[in-house]
Amino acid sequence: MGDREVVEAALFAAGRPLDETVIARATGLPEKDVRGHLQALGADYDQRGSALEVALVAGKWTMQLRAAFSDRARTFTQPELPRDVLKTAALIAYHQPVLQSRLCEMVGDKAYEHVRELVERNLVLARPEGRSLELTTSRFFPEFFGLKAKNAVEIKRYLASMAGVGQGVPKGVPSAAGAAPVAD
């Protein structure tokens, strides 16, 4: 087993996007080597024409299903999310990492139920942080929504439009240009 396979196994097992520093710390490999292995893995998956890809998304690396395969894979996914849960998912994706207590300020107490559903569907990861939970999207999140997760801003806009809020930005969330929040 080589170092590249160790990096690949770490990325797969994590089930969420990881930055190079976290992978380096966990594997004991130099960060420079980890970066090289991740880039080589991305190229290998591309060259093979694999249904999976290793991609850099918002500064973190993830292993995910390619967008071109998402339609066929949907037959194996769980049913669609109700609109209010979808809005909560969009807010988590937009603000991640976000504390559940902050999310409750945005959407109210129903956030607890929504987070529970999103965690059960393996779309969101919840990690204890003080008296709250820190929420991030899982590696299955882009696959579930059929996203080509290369650009975090575009992902956020797409999710906001799917949730039917504002002008592509969730209520109470500054636009990418830093403008005032857009109302529903």
Backbone as CSV, one residue per row, in Angstrom:
resi,resn,N_x,N_y,N_z,CA_x,CA_y,CA_z,C_x,C_y,C_z
1,MET,0.859,-1.178,0.000,0.000,0.000,0.000,0.900,1.234,0.000
2,GLY,0.688,2.088,-1.007,1.489,3.296,-1.142,0.835,4.500,-0.484
3,ASP,1.582,5.591,-0.427,1.080,6.820,0.191,-0.143,7.370,-0.533
4,ARG,-0.159,7.265,-1.871,-1.303,7.783,-2.623,-2.571,7.021,-2.247
5,GLU,-2.478,5.714,-2.077,-3.638,4.910,-1.696,-4.109,5.257,-0.292
6,VAL,-3.157,5.603,0.594,-3.518,6.023,1.959,-4.306,7.325,1.901
7,VAL,-3.868,8.263,1.069,-4.579,9.535,0.903,-5.962,9.281,0.307
8,GLU,-6.049,8.411,-0.689,-7.331,8.075,-1.305,-8.276,7.446,-0.276
9,ALA,-7.766,6.529,0.521,-8.589,5.881,1.546,-9.074,6.891,2.579
10,ALA,-8.212,7.817,2.972,-8.602,8.837,3.942,-9.718,9.712,3.391
11,LEU,-9.595,10.111,2.136,-10.607,10.968,1.507,-11.934,10.232,1.389
12,PHE,-11.886,8.978,0.978,-13.103,8.183,0.842,-13.761,7.957,2.203
13,ALA,-12.977,7.551,3.194,-13.521,7.206,4.507,-14.077,8.415,5.250
14,ALA,-13.538,9.592,4.978,-13.977,10.792,5.699,-15.449,11.089,5.451
15,GLY,-15.913,10.857,4.234,-17.317,11.132,3.932,-17.653,12.609,3.899
16,ARG,-16.643,13.456,3.843,-16.845,14.908,3.796,-15.607,15.540,3.178
17,PRO,-15.725,16.761,2.687,-14.549,17.435,2.136,-13.494,17.662,3.223
18,LEU,-12.237,17.501,2.847,-11.123,17.692,3.783,-10.090,18.616,3.171
19,ASP,-9.445,19.403,4.023,-8.342,20.194,3.486,-7.051,19.404,3.618
20,GLU,-6.067,19.836,2.884,-4.797,19.107,2.809,-4.129,18.973,4.173
21,THR,-4.271,19.991,5.018,-3.658,19.966,6.347,-4.234,18.850,7.200
22,VAL,-5.547,18.682,7.158,-6.206,17.631,7.935,-5.746,16.258,7.458
23,ILE,-5.685,16.077,6.152,-5.236,14.792,5.605,-3.786,14.532,5.987
24,ALA,-2.950,15.546,5.891,-1.536,15.398,6.244,-1.384,15.005,7.712
25,ARG,-2.122,15.679,8.572,-2.060,15.385,10.004,-2.509,13.949,10.285
26,ALA,-3.600,13.535,9.643,-4.154,12.203,9.890,-3.276,11.084,9.329
27,THR,-2.621,11.340,8.216,-1.813,10.297,7.566,-0.344,10.347,7.948
28,GLY,0.088,11.460,8.528,1.494,11.612,8.868,2.372,11.954,7.677
29,LEU,1.753,12.274,6.552,2.504,12.627,5.345,2.696,14.139,5.280
30,PRO,3.773,14.591,4.647,3.949,16.042,4.465,2.812,16.619,3.608
31,GLU,2.376,17.824,3.952,1.261,18.460,3.244,1.535,18.587,1.749
32,LYS,2.778,18.887,1.398,3.159,19.010,-0.013,2.917,17.679,-0.743
33,ASP,3.270,16.572,-0.101,3.059,15.249,-0.700,1.570,14.952,-0.832
34,VAL,0.802,15.303,0.203,-0.652,15.080,0.172,-1.256,15.827,-1.011
35,ARG,-0.866,17.088,-1.198,-1.382,17.894,-2.313,-1.066,17.212,-3.650
36,GLY,0.156,16.737,-3.798,0.549,16.040,-5.022,-0.249,14.770,-5.247
37,HIS,-0.470,14.005,-4.176,-1.253,12.774,-4.290,-2.708,13.084,-4.666
38,LEU,-3.276,14.128,-4.082,-4.657,14.495,-4.406,-4.776,14.926,-5.863
39,GLN,-3.837,15.709,-6.318,-3.857,16.137,-7.720,-3.698,14.941,-8.650
40,ALA,-2.818,14.021,-8.302,-2.615,12.816,-9.115,-3.871,11.935,-9.102
41,LEU,-4.524,11.820,-7.948,-5.763,11.040,-7.879,-6.832,11.664,-8.768
42,GLY,-6.960,12.986,-8.716,-7.927,13.675,-9.572,-7.664,13.382,-11.040
43,ALA,-6.393,13.437,-11.431,-6.027,13.155,-12.824,-6.292,11.688,-13.172
44,ASP,-5.993,10.772,-12.249,-6.245,9.343,-12.487,-7.729,9.069,-12.721
45,TYR,-8.577,9.625,-11.859,-10.019,9.412,-12.001,-10.521,10.015,-13.314
46,ASP,-9.986,11.178,-13.687,-10.367,11.801,-14.962,-9.939,10.933,-16.144
47,GLN,-8.704,10.470,-16.108,-8.160,9.681,-17.213,-8.925,8.369,-17.397
48,ARG,-9.336,7.761,-16.294,-10.076,6.500,-16.372,-11.516,6.700,-16.833
49,GLY,-11.994,7.936,-16.793,-13.393,8.178,-17.129,-14.318,7.612,-16.060
50,SER,-13.840,7.575,-14.839,-14.590,7.008,-13.719,-15.864,7.810,-13.436
51,ALA,-16.846,7.144,-12.876,-18.064,7.824,-12.440,-17.775,8.693,-11.210
52,LEU,-16.668,8.413,-10.542,-16.261,9.203,-9.386,-15.208,10.210,-9.810
53,GLU,-15.104,11.278,-9.002,-14.051,12.248,-9.230,-13.479,12.689,-7.894
54,VAL,-12.221,13.080,-7.912,-11.579,13.713,-6.770,-11.463,15.174,-7.165
55,ALA,-12.154,16.047,-6.398,-12.261,17.443,-6.799,-11.949,18.379,-5.642
56,LEU,-11.400,19.520,-5.985,-11.149,20.585,-5.026,-12.368,21.500,-5.023
57,VAL,-13.037,21.602,-3.876,-14.255,22.395,-3.742,-14.083,23.351,-2.572
58,ALA,-14.090,24.631,-2.856,-13.982,25.657,-1.811,-12.779,25.413,-0.905
59,GLY,-11.653,25.032,-1.501,-10.424,24.853,-0.741,-10.283,23.515,-0.044
60,LYS,-11.260,22.624,-0.231,-11.193,21.297,0.383,-11.362,20.242,-0.701
61,TRP,-10.802,19.074,-0.447,-10.856,17.978,-1.410,-11.982,17.025,-1.062
62,THR,-12.654,16.520,-2.093,-13.749,15.575,-1.891,-13.721,14.500,-2.967
63,MET,-14.253,13.350,-2.622,-14.471,12.286,-3.594,-15.982,12.219,-3.770
64,GLN,-16.442,12.327,-5.013,-17.882,12.411,-5.253,-18.243,11.820,-6.608
65,LEU,-19.528,11.623,-6.803,-20.052,11.154,-8.079,-20.001,12.317,-9.077
66,ARG,-19.572,12.045,-10.292,-19.564,13.085,-11.324,-21.001,13.491,-11.659
67,ALA,-21.178,14.757,-11.963,-22.508,15.285,-12.279,-23.146,14.535,-13.444
68,ALA,-22.339,14.093,-14.402,-22.876,13.390,-15.576,-23.573,12.085,-15.198
69,PHE,-23.272,11.543,-14.038,-23.869,10.279,-13.609,-24.985,10.470,-12.592
70,SER,-25.228,11.697,-12.202,-26.187,11.936,-11.123,-27.617,11.540,-11.496
71,ASP,-28.035,11.741,-12.761,-29.396,11.370,-13.147,-29.631,9.874,-12.994
72,ARG,-28.697,9.073,-13.461,-28.837,7.625,-13.332,-28.739,7.177,-11.887
73,ALA,-27.915,7.831,-11.111,-27.739,7.461,-9.705,-28.940,7.857,-8.859
74,ARG,-29.723,8.835,-9.323,-30.897,9.279,-8.551,-31.878,8.148,-8.280
75,THR,-31.936,7.154,-9.148,-32.855,6.045,-8.913,-32.491,5.287,-7.646
76,PHE,-31.262,5.464,-7.166,-30.813,4.783,-5.959,-30.819,5.690,-4.746
77,THR,-31.155,6.964,-4.946,-31.150,7.908,-3.834,-32.507,7.946,-3.172
78,GLN,-32.511,8.547,-2.011,-33.745,8.688,-1.261,-34.646,9.726,-1.931
79,PRO,-35.929,9.740,-1.574,-36.857,10.714,-2.164,-36.400,12.150,-1.916
80,GLU,-36.948,13.055,-2.716,-36.591,14.467,-2.598,-36.953,15.011,-1.227
81,LEU,-36.328,16.114,-0.896,-36.558,16.758,0.390,-37.747,17.708,0.312
82,PRO,-38.514,17.802,1.400,-39.557,18.834,1.446,-38.911,20.216,1.324
83,ARG,-39.667,21.177,0.822,-39.123,22.503,0.529,-38.499,23.174,1.754
84,ASP,-39.125,23.062,2.929,-38.562,23.724,4.104,-37.247,23.074,4.538
85,VAL,-37.130,21.754,4.377,-35.878,21.060,4.695,-34.815,21.438,3.653
86,LEU,-35.235,21.591,2.406,-34.329,22.012,1.343,-33.762,23.396,1.643
87,LYS,-34.598,24.296,2.134,-34.122,25.635,2.499,-33.070,25.545,3.604
88,THR,-33.330,24.692,4.589,-32.370,24.515,5.679,-31.057,23.957,5.140
89,ALA,-31.139,22.981,4.224,-29.940,22.402,3.619,-29.153,23.477,2.862
90,ALA,-29.866,24.346,2.142,-29.207,25.420,1.399,-28.495,26.382,2.348
91,LEU,-29.120,26.689,3.467,-28.487,27.580,4.447,-27.240,26.943,5.050
92,ILE,-27.303,25.650,5.352,-26.132,24.953,5.893,-25.002,24.987,4.872
93,ALA,-25.323,24.672,3.615,-24.303,24.677,2.571,-23.711,26.073,2.396
94,TYR,-24.543,27.081,2.481,-24.098,28.450,2.261,-23.190,28.939,3.384
95,HIS,-23.547,28.599,4.623,-22.841,29.144,5.781,-21.811,28.194,6.393
96,GLN,-21.669,27.004,5.847,-20.824,26.011,6.511,-19.397,26.463,6.725
97,PRO,-18.818,26.078,7.846,-19.482,25.423,8.961,-20.366,26.418,9.704
98,VAL,-21.542,25.965,10.120,-22.490,26.821,10.834,-22.953,26.079,12.085
99,LEU,-23.086,26.815,13.175,-23.589,26.213,14.395,-25.099,26.032,14.302
100,GLN,-25.592,24.935,14.863,-27.032,24.681,14.848,-27.773,25.803,15.560
101,SER,-27.185,26.362,16.608,-27.826,27.474,17.312,-28.011,28.675,16.378
102,ARG,-27.045,28.938,15.516,-27.160,30.030,14.538,-28.235,29.705,13.501
103,LEU,-28.258,28.448,13.079,-29.273,28.009,12.117,-30.674,28.194,12.698
104,CYS,-30.834,27.905,13.976,-32.137,28.100,14.639,-32.542,29.572,14.646
105,GLU,-31.569,30.472,14.757,-31.867,31.901,14.682,-32.410,32.260,13.298
106,MET,-31.937,31.546,12.274,-32.356,31.845,10.898,-33.716,31.242,10.559
107,VAL,-33.976,29.985,10.995,-35.197,29.297,10.557,-36.122,28.887,11.694
108,GLY,-35.725,29.106,12.934,-36.562,28.753,14.064,-36.295,27.339,14.565
109,ASP,-37.125,26.921,15.526,-36.931,25.627,16.178,-37.087,24.436,15.245
110,LYS,-37.756,24.629,14.112,-37.893,23.521,13.157,-36.538,23.068,12.621
111,ALA,-35.513,23.893,12.812,-34.161,23.539,12.358,-33.692,22.241,13.004
112,TYR,-34.069,21.987,14.251,-33.648,20.753,14.925,-34.145,19.522,14.171
113,GLU,-35.421,19.542,13.793,-36.008,18.432,13.037,-35.376,18.312,11.652
114,HIS,-35.156,19.449,11.005,-34.546,19.442,9.673,-33.128,18.875,9.721
115,VAL,-32.348,19.316,10.697,-30.974,18.822,10.835,-30.982,17.327,11.082
116,ARG,-31.879,16.859,11.938,-31.981,15.422,12.219,-32.239,14.652,10.922
117,GLU,-33.169,15.140,10.084,-33.467,14.480,8.818,-32.267,14.513,7.871
118,LEU,-31.598,15.651,7.789,-30.445,15.781,6.894,-29.291,14.888,7.346
119,VAL,-29.098,14.762,8.654,-28.049,13.875,9.176,-28.418,12.420,8.895
120,GLU,-29.695,12.052,9.106,-30.139,10.677,8.827,-29.957,10.309,7.363
121,ARG,-30.121,11.271,6.477,-29.951,11.015,5.045,-28.477,11.102,4.625
122,ASN,-27.613,11.359,5.595,-26.169,11.451,5.355,-25.816,12.602,4.417
123,LEU,-26.587,13.673,4.475,-26.328,14.862,3.668,-25.578,15.925,4.462
124,VAL,-25.722,15.867,5.782,-25.102,16.847,6.668,-24.382,16.108,7.786
125,LEU,-23.237,16.644,8.162,-22.472,16.115,9.288,-22.649,17.065,10.461
126,ALA,-22.853,16.511,11.656,-23.035,17.307,12.867,-21.979,16.891,13.877
127,ARG,-21.195,17.871,14.310,-20.108,17.613,15.257,-20.317,18.516,16.469
128,PRO,-20.257,17.954,17.701,-20.428,18.798,18.886,-19.438,19.953,18.898
129,GLU,-19.959,21.127,19.186,-19.142,22.337,19.281,-19.713,23.161,20.425
130,GLY,-19.065,23.088,21.591,-19.592,23.778,22.770,-20.941,23.177,23.139
131,ARG,-21.951,24.037,23.276,-23.285,23.572,23.628,-24.170,23.389,22.402
132,SER,-23.581,23.486,21.228,-24.325,23.361,19.978,-23.685,22.276,19.120
133,LEU,-24.081,22.222,17.862,-23.482,21.331,16.882,-22.954,22.166,15.731
134,GLU,-21.779,21.796,15.233,-21.246,22.435,14.040,-21.707,21.607,12.847
135,LEU,-22.355,22.252,11.890,-22.945,21.573,10.745,-22.160,21.865,9.472
136,THR,-21.896,20.799,8.712,-21.267,20.917,7.403,-21.941,19.923,6.475
137,THR,-21.802,20.135,5.186,-22.354,19.174,4.239,-21.440,17.960,4.156
138,SER,-22.015,16.808,3.858,-21.242,15.573,3.711,-20.765,15.440,2.272
139,ARG,-19.962,14.434,2.012,-19.481,14.225,0.648,-20.611,13.767,-0.268
140,PHE,-21.722,13.315,0.309,-22.865,12.863,-0.486,-23.783,14.011,-0.891
141,PHE,-23.603,15.171,-0.285,-24.459,16.331,-0.544,-24.476,16.722,-2.021
142,PRO,-23.302,16.946,-2.649,-23.337,17.325,-4.076,-23.955,16.230,-4.952
143,GLU,-23.678,14.967,-4.628,-24.244,13.854,-5.399,-25.766,13.853,-5.326
144,PHE,-26.295,14.039,-4.118,-27.737,14.003,-3.908,-28.445,15.036,-4.781
145,PHE,-27.834,16.219,-4.896,-28.447,17.298,-5.659,-27.966,17.356,-7.096
146,GLY,-27.093,16.413,-7.478,-26.600,16.386,-8.854,-25.747,17.591,-9.189
147,LEU,-24.977,18.059,-8.205,-24.157,19.246,-8.392,-22.776,18.882,-8.897
148,LYS,-22.252,19.689,-9.788,-20.855,19.569,-10.187,-20.113,20.518,-9.261
149,ALA,-19.677,19.992,-8.146,-19.165,20.798,-7.043,-17.752,21.280,-7.278
150,LYS,-17.617,22.285,-8.105,-16.315,22.875,-8.366,-16.243,24.302,-7.832
151,ASN,-17.373,24.986,-7.742,-17.392,26.387,-7.372,-18.417,26.578,-6.256
152,ALA,-17.944,26.882,-5.051,-18.823,26.992,-3.886,-19.904,28.051,-4.072
153,VAL,-19.566,29.169,-4.704,-20.547,30.247,-4.906,-21.677,29.756,-5.809
154,GLU,-21.333,29.056,-6.886,-22.362,28.541,-7.796,-23.225,27.483,-7.113
155,ILE,-22.627,26.664,-6.273,-23.392,25.664,-5.519,-24.402,26.371,-4.631
156,LYS,-23.953,27.396,-3.937,-24.843,28.143,-3.040,-25.997,28.770,-3.815
157,ARG,-25.699,29.368,-4.953,-26.761,29.995,-5.760,-27.745,28.951,-6.290
158,TYR,-27.209,27.824,-6.732,-28.064,26.763,-7.252,-29.006,26.253,-6.160
159,LEU,-28.467,25.990,-4.978,-29.301,25.493,-3.880,-30.346,26.523,-3.477
160,ALA,-29.958,27.784,-3.452,-30.920,28.824,-3.109,-32.047,28.875,-4.132
161,SER,-31.704,28.737,-5.412,-32.747,28.760,-6.435,-33.622,27.513,-6.342
162,MET,-33.022,26.359,-5.999,-33.813,25.131,-5.810,-34.804,25.295,-4.672
163,ALA,-34.365,26.017,-3.635,-35.228,26.219,-2.471,-36.257,27.307,-2.731
164,GLY,-36.116,28.027,-3.858,-37.090,29.044,-4.232,-37.041,30.279,-3.372
165,VAL,-35.840,30.676,-2.983,-35.731,31.857,-2.130,-34.998,32.969,-2.855
166,GLY,-35.411,34.205,-2.579,-34.741,35.406,-3.066,-34.368,35.357,-4.529
167,GLN,-33.306,36.027,-4.851,-32.773,36.069,-6.212,-31.571,35.147,-6.279
168,GLY,-31.784,33.898,-5.878,-30.703,32.939,-5.890,-29.870,32.947,-4.625
169,VAL,-30.279,33.731,-3.607,-29.564,33.768,-2.344,-30.581,33.631,-1.225
170,PRO,-30.346,32.734,-0.237,-31.299,32.559,0.841,-31.554,33.842,1.619
171,LYS,-32.758,33.959,2.161,-33.153,35.109,2.966,-32.154,35.307,4.101
172,GLY,-31.755,36.550,4.304,-30.835,36.866,5.378,-29.389,36.580,5.071
173,VAL,-29.089,36.156,3.847,-27.720,35.823,3.461,-27.224,36.892,2.504
174,PRO,-26.084,37.500,2.801,-25.556,38.497,1.868,-25.275,37.863,0.510
175,SER,-25.470,38.614,-0.538,-25.173,38.104,-1.877,-23.671,37.949,-2.041
176,ALA,-23.263,37.284,-3.084,-21.839,37.056,-3.331,-21.088,38.381,-3.437
177,ALA,-21.752,39.419,-3.889,-21.111,40.717,-4.046,-21.092,41.500,-2.744
178,GLY,-21.680,40.922,-1.674,-21.680,41.582,-0.385,-22.799,42.583,-0.230
179,ALA,-23.798,42.538,-1.102,-24.930,43.442,-1.012,-25.789,43.074,0.180
180,ALA,-26.778,43.893,0.451,-27.689,43.638,1.561,-28.452,42.335,1.322
181,PRO,-28.946,41.701,2.408,-29.700,40.469,2.247,-30.904,40.648,1.359
182,VAL,-31.264,39.600,0.661,-32.410,39.603,-0.236,-33.593,39.000,0.487
183,ALA,-34.727,39.646,0.454,-35.920,39.133,1.139,-36.604,38.085,0.298
184,ASP,-37.355,37.214,0.964,-38.169,36.194,0.287,-39.262,36.821,-0.528
